[in-house]
Amino acid sequence: MRVHQPETIEMTVPAKSEFVGVVRLTVSGIANRLGYTYDDIEDIKIAVAEACTNVVDHAYDEGGTMGLSFHLYEDRMEVIVTDQGQSFDMDAFRESLGPIDGSKPIQDLKEGGLGLFLINTLMDKVEMKEDSGVVLAMTKFLQRDEVDNRVEGISATQTEQR
């Protein structure tokens, strides 16, 4: 069985808030090309914008860049957001946020946890690690053929009633 290599798109942008919109437009265009639904595209845009906003707000004192790579597979898109900014204690950070649990009321989230909560809620798989900065990998699976394949169009009874 031959495994196909994903198509990859990479970009580096300044870690400034005015470039988050550029990233949102880029991810929207890529997701649209792959055939995601409108709702899925909106979810991906929000998650990626939150990840970029975290870089803008927390990675650098001044200056710096964020890297984005989009790995396009037949059944999913993986978006990786990286920075080379200030390192931090990942375990202490997670501990300070408390559990990120979609079943708990949003009011129970500690300040600073809403972005990660949204990312975890909107994407199918999320991984975060330190590696000379922070690497955040987000995966959204492509749900094709959501409409029952047996549906041929408007039923005859609907057209006969007119």
Backbone as ProteinMPNN parsed JSONL, in Angstrom:
{"seq_chain_A": "MRVHQPETIEMTVPAKSEFVGVVRLTVSGIANRLGYTYDDIEDIKIAVAEACTNVVDHAYDEGGTMGLSFHLYEDRMEVIVTDQGQSFDMDAFRESLGPIDGSKPIQDLKEGGLGLFLINTLMDKVEMKEDSGVVLAMTKFLQRDEVDNRVEGISATQTEQR", "coords_chain_A": {"N_chain_A": [[0.844, -1.178, 0.0], [0.633, 2.133, -0.913], [1.581, 5.108, 0.603], [0.461, 8.348, 0.403], [2.204, 11.4, 0.21], [1.541, 14.367, 2.009], [0.3, 17.445, 0.59], [1.997, 20.455, 1.171], [1.839, 23.643, 2.592], [3.579, 26.48, 3.477], [4.127, 29.286, 5.597], [5.475, 32.338, 6.858], [4.879, 34.841, 9.126], [4.895, 38.169, 10.524], [4.706, 38.385, 14.087], [2.308, 39.914, 14.816], [-0.746, 41.554, 15.576], [-2.153, 42.557, 13.356], [-1.608, 40.79, 11.314], [-2.982, 38.49, 11.807], [-5.457, 38.413, 10.548], [-4.663, 38.031, 7.901], [-3.727, 35.425, 8.035], [-6.119, 34.141, 8.716], [-7.607, 34.532, 6.333], [-6.011, 33.077, 4.569], [-6.132, 30.402, 5.604], [-8.849, 29.996, 5.316], [-9.176, 30.033, 2.514], [-7.634, 27.783, 1.808], [-8.972, 25.701, 3.172], [-11.473, 25.856, 1.945], [-10.811, 25.116, -0.679], [-10.216, 22.447, -0.223], [-12.693, 21.393, 0.277], [-14.165, 21.623, 2.649], [-17.021, 22.154, 4.777], [-19.03, 25.132, 5.162], [-19.443, 25.687, 7.911], [-17.389, 24.155, 9.099], [-15.162, 25.449, 8.01], [-15.388, 27.954, 9.233], [-15.011, 27.174, 11.912], [-12.354, 26.237, 11.799], [-11.029, 28.601, 11.067], [-11.483, 30.203, 13.364], [-10.153, 28.69, 15.362], [-7.469, 28.655, 14.41], [-6.956, 31.4, 14.344], [-7.108, 31.956, 17.08], [-4.892, 30.506, 18.002], [-2.838, 31.916, 16.718], [-3.217, 34.439, 17.862], [-2.513, 33.865, 20.481], [0.249, 33.533, 20.132], [0.947, 36.152, 19.332], [0.23, 37.571, 21.649], [1.698, 36.363, 23.744], [4.236, 35.212, 23.096], [6.46, 36.836, 22.441], [8.409, 39.612, 23.615], [8.921, 41.81, 22.062], [8.725, 42.229, 18.578], [9.533, 39.444, 16.399], [8.409, 36.347, 14.835], [5.801, 34.236, 13.499], [5.38, 30.915, 12.524], [3.59, 29.079, 10.104], [2.276, 26.04, 9.029], [0.555, 24.134, 6.689], [-0.716, 21.057, 6.272], [-1.929, 19.038, 3.882], [-4.106, 16.474, 3.494], [-5.955, 13.691, 2.085], [-8.127, 13.191, 3.742], [-8.04, 15.044, 5.794], [-6.874, 18.112, 7.329], [-3.931, 19.377, 8.627], [-2.858, 21.845, 10.753], [-0.15, 23.681, 11.733], [1.124, 25.78, 14.119], [3.793, 27.767, 14.973], [6.242, 29.259, 17.148], [9.176, 31.108, 18.005], [9.497, 32.109, 20.425], [9.47, 33.213, 23.883], [10.114, 30.653, 26.087], [8.159, 28.542, 28.143], [6.995, 26.963, 31.168], [5.326, 24.258, 30.361], [3.783, 22.316, 31.729], [3.203, 23.62, 34.151], [1.749, 25.734, 33.116], [-0.51, 24.435, 32.013], [-1.536, 23.365, 34.375], [-2.218, 25.698, 35.736], [-4.353, 26.537, 34.246], [-6.229, 24.656, 34.76], [-8.459, 21.861, 34.211], [-9.229, 21.401, 30.781], [-12.197, 21.079, 29.696], [-14.902, 20.206, 27.865], [-17.393, 19.562, 28.912], [-17.789, 20.984, 31.182], [-19.076, 24.025, 32.671], [-18.574, 27.105, 30.923], [-17.965, 29.244, 32.512], [-16.372, 28.22, 34.479], [-13.835, 28.139, 33.51], [-10.52, 29.235, 33.882], [-9.039, 32.51, 33.674], [-7.509, 33.147, 30.576], [-7.735, 30.635, 29.602], [-9.688, 30.376, 27.711], [-9.075, 30.609, 24.948], [-7.56, 28.255, 24.395], [-9.503, 26.421, 25.128], [-11.456, 26.914, 23.142], [-9.989, 26.202, 20.833], [-9.528, 23.453, 21.34], [-12.17, 22.586, 21.369], [-13.153, 23.189, 18.795], [-11.507, 21.936, 16.938], [-10.522, 18.653, 15.733], [-8.353, 17.24, 16.738], [-5.749, 18.12, 18.911], [-2.494, 19.106, 19.647], [0.128, 20.149, 21.773], [3.381, 21.367, 22.27], [6.622, 22.101, 23.649], [9.34, 23.395, 21.897], [11.967, 24.908, 21.388], [10.476, 27.265, 21.692], [6.964, 27.413, 21.145], [4.96, 24.817, 19.839], [2.045, 24.254, 18.192], [-0.17, 21.953, 17.128], [-2.91, 21.338, 15.088], [-5.674, 19.455, 14.053], [-8.159, 18.918, 11.611], [-10.657, 16.879, 10.506], [-11.914, 15.92, 7.322], [-15.189, 15.778, 6.44], [-16.704, 14.024, 4.237], [-19.371, 13.252, 1.922], [-21.702, 13.574, 3.547], [-24.379, 13.711, 3.059], [-26.918, 11.41, 2.465], [-26.135, 8.943, 0.174], [-28.134, 7.696, -1.299], [-30.063, 9.497, -1.883], [-31.565, 10.961, -4.523], [-32.417, 13.375, -5.405], [-35.134, 15.672, -5.781], [-38.063, 14.227, -4.573], [-40.481, 12.196, -6.345], [-43.096, 12.407, -5.389], [-43.126, 14.941, -4.289], [-42.903, 16.606, -6.525], [-45.201, 15.931, -7.905], [-47.248, 16.995, -6.429], [-47.458, 19.619, -7.079]], "CA_chain_A": [[0.0, 0.0, 0.0], [1.43, 3.345, -1.05], [1.098, 6.232, 1.389], [0.684, 9.604, -0.302], [2.733, 12.506, 0.997], [0.603, 15.49, 1.954], [0.736, 18.718, 0.042], [2.325, 21.319, 2.294], [1.95, 25.076, 2.364], [4.21, 27.085, 4.64], [4.235, 30.736, 5.578], [5.984, 32.988, 8.049], [4.354, 36.205, 9.211], [5.25, 38.842, 11.773], [3.82, 38.082, 15.223], [1.577, 41.147, 15.08], [-2.186, 41.305, 15.47], [-2.674, 42.88, 12.032], [-1.375, 39.682, 10.396], [-3.889, 37.375, 12.116], [-6.461, 38.417, 9.479], [-4.035, 37.429, 6.715], [-3.716, 33.982, 8.287], [-7.52, 33.677, 8.621], [-7.956, 34.469, 4.908], [-5.252, 31.976, 3.971], [-6.686, 29.109, 6.018], [-10.183, 29.906, 4.722], [-9.004, 29.643, 1.113], [-7.146, 26.401, 1.734], [-10.051, 24.802, 3.606], [-12.49, 25.879, 0.896], [-10.281, 24.316, -1.787], [-10.276, 21.034, 0.147], [-14.085, 20.956, 0.307], [-14.798, 21.689, 3.97], [-18.288, 22.873, 4.831], [-18.935, 26.502, 5.665], [-19.288, 25.648, 9.37], [-16.045, 23.675, 9.413], [-14.211, 26.511, 7.668], [-15.477, 28.956, 10.303], [-14.371, 26.583, 13.095], [-10.901, 26.221, 11.57], [-10.565, 29.997, 11.121], [-11.471, 30.643, 14.763], [-9.097, 27.973, 16.083], [-6.165, 29.122, 13.95], [-6.812, 32.78, 14.803], [-6.816, 31.897, 18.52], [-3.504, 30.059, 18.146], [-1.984, 33.042, 16.314], [-3.366, 35.481, 18.874], [-1.683, 33.444, 21.614], [1.635, 33.864, 19.784], [1.064, 37.611, 19.358], [0.096, 38.076, 23.025], [2.518, 35.735, 24.779], [5.517, 34.622, 22.707], [7.579, 37.768, 22.302], [8.302, 40.935, 24.225], [8.852, 42.734, 20.941], [9.185, 41.606, 17.334], [9.345, 38.002, 16.279], [7.563, 35.829, 13.763], [5.127, 32.956, 13.722], [5.39, 30.057, 11.35], [2.4, 28.254, 9.912], [2.346, 25.056, 7.96], [-0.717, 23.48, 6.41], [-0.459, 19.758, 5.657], [-3.205, 18.691, 3.262], [-4.302, 15.056, 3.207], [-7.262, 13.429, 1.476], [-9.189, 13.138, 4.744], [-7.847, 15.986, 6.894], [-5.881, 19.175, 7.231], [-3.208, 19.634, 9.86], [-2.316, 23.199, 10.79], [0.848, 23.781, 12.79], [1.516, 27.155, 14.412], [5.014, 27.731, 15.779], [6.946, 30.508, 17.431], [10.509, 30.94, 18.585], [9.46, 33.068, 21.521], [9.821, 32.842, 25.24], [9.704, 29.335, 26.514], [7.514, 28.547, 29.444], [6.788, 25.636, 31.749], [4.059, 23.793, 29.81], [2.991, 21.639, 32.763], [2.702, 24.645, 35.076], [0.728, 26.482, 32.39], [-1.727, 23.61, 31.969], [-2.028, 23.271, 35.744], [-2.827, 26.977, 36.086], [-5.629, 26.644, 33.542], [-7.165, 23.642, 35.203], [-8.828, 20.975, 33.1], [-9.967, 21.946, 29.645], [-13.225, 20.047, 29.598], [-16.088, 20.742, 27.208], [-18.619, 19.273, 29.649], [-17.894, 21.923, 32.303], [-19.546, 25.354, 32.261], [-17.497, 27.984, 30.468], [-17.621, 30.141, 33.611], [-15.375, 27.555, 35.32], [-12.496, 28.29, 32.93], [-9.715, 30.315, 34.44], [-8.656, 33.501, 32.672], [-6.428, 32.674, 29.726], [-8.025, 29.3, 29.11], [-10.752, 30.363, 26.714], [-8.517, 30.343, 23.621], [-7.262, 26.826, 24.284], [-10.793, 25.727, 25.173], [-12.044, 27.022, 21.806], [-9.192, 25.399, 19.91], [-9.818, 22.043, 21.621], [-13.567, 22.309, 21.038], [-13.435, 23.348, 17.372], [-10.676, 21.056, 16.12], [-10.693, 17.24, 16.074], [-7.181, 16.771, 17.478], [-4.866, 19.241, 19.223], [-1.29, 18.749, 20.396], [0.972, 21.303, 22.045], [4.649, 21.01, 22.901], [7.698, 23.076, 23.611], [10.47, 23.015, 21.066], [12.541, 26.227, 21.082], [9.265, 28.049, 21.545], [5.779, 26.566, 21.284], [4.429, 24.22, 18.616], [0.645, 23.865, 18.372], [-0.649, 21.223, 15.95], [-4.361, 21.183, 15.109], [-6.158, 18.638, 12.94], [-9.589, 18.898, 11.335], [-10.96, 15.852, 9.517], [-12.835, 16.304, 6.267], [-16.365, 14.905, 6.458], [-17.311, 14.006, 2.904], [-20.556, 12.405, 1.749], [-22.576, 13.648, 4.709], [-25.73, 13.481, 2.572], [-27.117, 10.013, 2.103], [-25.896, 8.727, -1.26], [-29.334, 7.181, -1.958], [-30.926, 10.612, -2.23], [-31.348, 11.261, -5.936], [-32.917, 14.711, -5.711], [-36.501, 15.892, -5.306], [-38.841, 13.0, -4.757], [-41.565, 12.297, -7.316], [-44.311, 12.853, -4.712], [-43.033, 16.39, -4.095], [-43.145, 17.294, -7.79], [-46.558, 15.646, -8.343], [-48.188, 17.794, -5.666], [-47.481, 21.01, -7.591]], "C_chain_A": [[0.889, 1.241, 0.0], [0.795, 4.477, -0.245], [1.459, 7.521, 0.66], [1.211, 10.657, 0.663], [1.732, 13.652, 0.916], [1.184, 16.66, 1.171], [0.973, 19.628, 1.237], [2.459, 22.759, 1.83], [2.539, 25.663, 3.633], [4.263, 28.591, 4.478], [4.784, 31.223, 6.915], [5.487, 34.419, 8.028], [4.833, 36.853, 10.507], [4.232, 38.512, 12.867], [3.16, 39.377, 15.687], [0.099, 40.895, 14.802], [-2.733, 41.59, 14.074], [-2.451, 41.757, 11.009], [-2.254, 38.461, 10.688], [-4.975, 37.285, 11.049], [-5.934, 37.799, 8.191], [-4.042, 35.909, 6.848], [-5.133, 33.418, 8.171], [-7.949, 33.542, 7.156], [-7.265, 33.298, 4.218], [-5.871, 30.633, 4.321], [-8.088, 28.919, 5.447], [-10.098, 29.445, 3.269], [-8.555, 28.202, 0.957], [-8.259, 25.423, 2.089], [-11.168, 24.737, 2.574], [-12.062, 25.014, -0.279], [-10.389, 22.821, -1.5], [-11.703, 20.5, 0.254], [-14.721, 20.921, 1.68], [-16.111, 22.454, 3.867], [-18.048, 24.279, 5.361], [-18.688, 26.503, 7.173], [-17.902, 25.171, 9.78], [-14.986, 24.728, 9.109], [-14.217, 27.579, 8.761], [-14.802, 28.447, 11.577], [-12.847, 26.612, 12.969], [-10.34, 27.635, 11.674], [-10.474, 30.499, 12.558], [-10.323, 29.995, 15.519], [-7.713, 28.488, 15.695], [-5.927, 30.563, 14.4], [-6.496, 32.823, 16.299], [-5.371, 31.487, 18.755], [-2.549, 31.196, 17.799], [-2.047, 34.174, 17.332], [-2.558, 35.141, 20.121], [-0.208, 33.757, 21.357], [1.842, 35.371, 19.908], [1.098, 38.116, 20.803], [1.163, 37.568, 23.984], [3.936, 35.33, 24.381], [6.694, 35.592, 22.777], [7.323, 39.038, 23.102], [8.152, 41.987, 23.13], [9.392, 42.032, 19.692], [8.884, 40.122, 17.304], [8.403, 37.627, 15.156], [6.836, 34.58, 14.234], [5.14, 32.198, 12.403], [4.11, 29.257, 11.289], [2.679, 27.262, 8.806], [1.008, 24.333, 7.902], [-0.395, 22.192, 5.67], [-1.803, 19.212, 5.188], [-3.227, 17.225, 2.867], [-5.666, 14.886, 2.546], [-8.391, 13.546, 2.482], [-9.062, 14.166, 5.862], [-6.864, 17.089, 6.503], [-5.256, 19.326, 8.614], [-2.596, 21.02, 9.754], [-1.368, 23.265, 11.98], [1.271, 25.237, 12.909], [2.715, 27.092, 15.351], [5.504, 29.146, 16.051], [8.301, 30.154, 18.017], [10.64, 31.832, 19.817], [9.864, 32.481, 22.855], [9.256, 31.469, 25.562], [9.009, 29.46, 27.857], [7.31, 27.119, 29.9], [5.394, 25.151, 31.355], [3.181, 23.138, 30.877], [2.405, 22.639, 33.752], [1.593, 25.461, 34.417], [-0.582, 25.704, 32.358], [-2.369, 23.51, 33.349], [-2.757, 24.554, 36.136], [-4.181, 27.159, 35.414], [-6.674, 25.709, 34.124], [-7.536, 22.779, 34.014], [-9.564, 21.731, 32.014], [-10.972, 20.872, 29.271], [-14.493, 20.675, 29.028], [-17.373, 20.49, 27.96], [-18.823, 20.213, 30.833], [-18.388, 23.27, 31.802], [-18.371, 26.264, 31.918], [-17.06, 28.955, 31.559], [-16.536, 29.546, 34.505], [-13.961, 27.652, 34.752], [-11.773, 29.436, 33.599], [-9.321, 31.256, 33.31], [-7.462, 32.987, 31.876], [-6.712, 31.313, 29.129], [-9.043, 29.252, 27.993], [-10.224, 30.054, 25.316], [-8.214, 28.874, 23.416], [-8.534, 25.988, 24.335], [-11.436, 25.736, 23.788], [-11.307, 26.137, 20.807], [-9.503, 23.912, 20.094], [-11.238, 21.659, 21.236], [-13.802, 22.28, 19.529], [-12.649, 22.408, 16.468], [-10.84, 19.612, 16.6], [-9.55, 16.692, 16.915], [-6.262, 17.965, 17.682], [-3.7, 18.721, 20.051], [-0.443, 20.003, 20.567], [2.241, 20.82, 22.724], [5.624, 22.164, 22.795], [8.811, 22.534, 22.744], [11.106, 24.3, 20.57], [11.428, 27.223, 20.816], [8.099, 27.096, 21.736], [5.351, 26.08, 19.906], [3.01, 23.756, 18.936], [0.164, 23.241, 17.072], [-2.141, 20.954, 16.106], [-4.793, 20.416, 13.86], [-7.67, 18.756, 12.842], [-9.818, 17.883, 10.229], [-12.019, 16.361, 8.552], [-13.968, 15.294, 6.231], [-17.034, 14.97, 5.087], [-18.523, 13.085, 2.922], [-21.435, 12.396, 2.986], [-24.032, 13.427, 4.313], [-25.82, 12.025, 2.14], [-26.99, 9.854, 0.59], [-27.125, 8.232, -2.0], [-30.275, 8.296, -2.372], [-30.59, 11.042, -3.654], [-31.775, 12.676, -6.307], [-34.311, 14.861, -5.139], [-37.318, 14.645, -5.591], [-40.028, 13.25, -5.717], [-42.834, 12.802, -6.637], [-44.287, 14.359, -4.484], [-43.358, 17.124, -5.41], [-44.563, 17.065, -8.281], [-47.569, 16.515, -7.629], [-48.296, 19.215, -6.2], [-48.447, 21.182, -8.675]], "O_chain_A": [[1.791, 1.368, 0.828], [-0.392, 4.766, -0.399], [2.625, 7.756, 0.339], [0.727, 10.788, 1.787], [1.139, 13.881, -0.137], [2.4, 16.837, 1.1], [0.224, 19.576, 2.213], [3.099, 23.053, 0.821], [2.064, 25.385, 4.734], [4.421, 29.108, 3.373], [4.58, 30.6, 7.957], [5.651, 35.128, 7.035], [5.141, 36.158, 11.475], [3.039, 38.377, 12.593], [3.412, 39.868, 16.787], [-0.258, 40.125, 13.91], [-3.682, 40.934, 13.644], [-3.056, 41.782, 9.937], [-2.27, 37.507, 9.91], [-5.376, 36.182, 10.679], [-6.671, 37.122, 7.474], [-4.33, 35.196, 5.887], [-5.332, 32.347, 7.597], [-8.58, 32.554, 6.781], [-7.861, 32.614, 3.386], [-6.111, 29.811, 3.437], [-8.475, 27.795, 5.128], [-10.856, 28.574, 2.842], [-9.037, 27.483, 0.082], [-8.466, 24.432, 1.389], [-11.747, 23.673, 2.354], [-12.87, 24.257, -0.817], [-10.623, 22.022, -2.407], [-11.905, 19.287, 0.314], [-15.733, 20.245, 1.863], [-16.288, 23.293, 2.984], [-16.998, 24.574, 5.933], [-17.824, 27.232, 7.66], [-17.304, 25.72, 10.705], [-14.024, 24.882, 9.861], [-13.156, 28.054, 9.167], [-14.098, 29.202, 12.248], [-12.142, 26.966, 13.914], [-9.299, 27.848, 12.295], [-9.497, 31.15, 12.928], [-9.595, 30.675, 16.241], [-6.876, 28.73, 16.565], [-4.814, 30.91, 14.795], [-5.693, 33.649, 16.733], [-4.695, 32.056, 19.612], [-1.563, 31.417, 18.502], [-1.029, 34.799, 17.626], [-1.981, 36.03, 20.749], [0.501, 34.196, 22.262], [2.811, 35.814, 20.524], [1.901, 38.987, 21.14], [1.506, 38.261, 24.942], [4.77, 35.123, 25.262], [7.804, 35.198, 23.136], [6.184, 39.481, 23.251], [7.366, 42.926, 23.251], [10.399, 41.326, 19.755], [8.081, 39.616, 18.089], [7.697, 38.469, 14.6], [7.206, 33.956, 15.229], [4.94, 32.764, 11.328], [3.602, 28.808, 12.316], [3.25, 27.608, 7.772], [0.42, 23.976, 8.923], [0.141, 22.228, 4.562], [-2.698, 18.957, 5.993], [-2.46, 16.79, 2.008], [-6.441, 15.838, 2.461], [-9.496, 13.955, 2.127], [-9.877, 14.175, 6.784], [-6.144, 17.004, 5.508], [-5.951, 19.393, 9.627], [-1.903, 21.332, 8.786], [-1.749, 22.939, 13.104], [1.716, 25.851, 11.94], [2.661, 26.443, 16.396], [5.226, 30.085, 15.305], [8.527, 29.031, 18.467], [11.734, 32.249, 20.195], [10.496, 31.429, 22.948], [8.081, 31.182, 25.334], [9.263, 30.398, 28.612], [7.437, 26.179, 29.116], [4.397, 25.575, 31.939], [1.975, 23.379, 30.924], [1.245, 22.52, 34.146], [0.618, 25.835, 35.068], [-1.643, 26.258, 32.646], [-3.592, 23.563, 33.479], [-3.797, 24.503, 36.794], [-5.055, 27.849, 35.939], [-7.873, 25.951, 33.991], [-6.985, 22.947, 32.926], [-10.407, 22.585, 32.287], [-10.638, 19.886, 28.614], [-15.082, 21.568, 29.638], [-18.375, 21.148, 27.677], [-19.902, 20.241, 31.424], [-18.154, 23.629, 30.648], [-17.312, 26.198, 32.544], [-15.928, 29.438, 31.547], [-15.851, 30.282, 35.215], [-12.995, 27.293, 35.426], [-12.359, 30.49, 33.849], [-9.273, 30.863, 32.144], [-6.513, 32.452, 32.448], [-5.994, 30.875, 28.23], [-9.247, 28.2, 27.386], [-10.861, 29.309, 24.572], [-8.566, 28.302, 22.384], [-8.631, 24.962, 23.661], [-11.906, 24.704, 23.31], [-11.929, 25.413, 20.03], [-9.716, 23.196, 19.117], [-11.483, 20.526, 20.821], [-14.56, 21.446, 19.035], [-13.079, 22.115, 15.352], [-11.247, 19.374, 17.737], [-9.75, 15.78, 17.717], [-6.018, 18.733, 16.752], [-3.888, 17.994, 21.027], [-0.307, 20.81, 19.648], [2.202, 19.983, 23.627], [5.474, 23.069, 21.974], [9.18, 21.364, 22.842], [10.825, 24.741, 19.456], [11.452, 27.941, 19.816], [8.232, 26.08, 22.418], [5.375, 26.834, 18.933], [2.805, 22.956, 19.848], [0.096, 23.909, 16.04], [-2.583, 20.414, 17.12], [-4.332, 20.698, 12.754], [-8.377, 18.702, 13.849], [-9.25, 18.0, 9.143], [-12.903, 17.133, 8.924], [-13.744, 14.103, 6.019], [-17.832, 15.868, 4.818], [-18.68, 12.253, 3.815], [-21.869, 11.334, 3.432], [-24.838, 13.0, 5.14], [-24.899, 11.488, 1.523], [-27.659, 10.549, -0.175], [-27.17, 8.332, -3.227], [-31.202, 8.057, -3.145], [-29.461, 11.437, -3.944], [-31.513, 13.124, -7.423], [-34.638, 14.246, -4.123], [-37.277, 14.084, -6.685], [-40.499, 14.378, -5.862], [-43.586, 13.559, -7.25], [-45.343, 14.992, -4.488], [-44.023, 18.16, -5.387], [-45.098, 17.906, -9.003], [-48.651, 16.757, -8.163], [-49.189, 19.949, -5.774], [-48.587, 22.283, -9.208]]}, "name": "protein", "num_of_chains": 1, "seq": "MRVHQPETIEMTVPAKSEFVGVVRLTVSGIANRLGYTYDDIEDIKIAVAEACTNVVDHAYDEGGTMGLSFHLYEDRMEVIVTDQGQSFDMDAFRESLGPIDGSKPIQDLKEGGLGLFLINTLMDKVEMKEDSGVVLAMTKFLQRDEVDNRVEGISATQTEQR"}
